[in-house]
Amino acid sequence: QAVAGRQLQPGDSLRQHAQLVASLMVFNERLLDAYKLSQDPTLATSALINASLIQTPSLAEKMGAVRAQGTGLLAQGGEVAPEGRATLLGNQLRAKELYEGMLRNLEKTFQHDATLKAHLTSGTETLKTQVTATLAVASKEVIEATAPSMPAPAFYDEFTRTIDSLYAFNAVAMQGLVDTLEARVQGLRNTLLFMMGVLLLVIGSALALGLAFVRSITAP
């Protein structure tokens, strides 16, 4: 109702948005636990799960917070208040932490899975350039600027393009994860079928041997 009536203040909107996202991330964590993805035994896929299902969504959300705060500060015009700079800097630093964690997990994936490395390396390099440049815009145009002059819509668009690129890259990463897990399941099925075949062969051989042994005793 407050949104529809345009009565929600920007600060309240950001707080409510942050609370909603925090709830969604907790729900996401519970899903990972429920489906045992948080306990994946293979390093390559475990790292990719962390990168694509935890860190990248969190990074996109935090960059969205920087976008909202930076756009609001630039729209006000004039010098940015110290508390505004501090809040923006805090979110920017958190975004950098999530970004670096995402890259570390992707690197672990690449070290242990050549297929995923070939599938994701190009996109990762492109994303590195884009995220680094966009976070630098927040520093240069708002946090460190004595008299910010960048138009608020331009700041908003810069971050929106990068956030969209994050989601696009993550869609490719998650598809690679799905393909890898499906291949693992198929491999386990093939192994199970092979073991069942061997077991049936052993049982058949044992029965034949037992029958031959019985005949050797009962035959005249």
Secondary structure, DSSP 8 states (H G I E B T S, - for coil): -TTTTT---HHHHHHHHHHHHHHHHHHHHHHHHHTTGGG-S-HHHHHHHHIIIIIHHHHHHHHHHHHHHHHHHHHH-SS--HHHHHHHHHHHHHHHHHHHHHHHHHHHHHHH-HHHHHHHHHHHHHHHHHHHHHHHHHIIIIIS-SS--S-HHHHHHHHHHHHHHHHHHHHHHHHHHHHHHHHHHHHHHHHHHHHHHHHHHHHHHHHHHHHHHHHHHH--
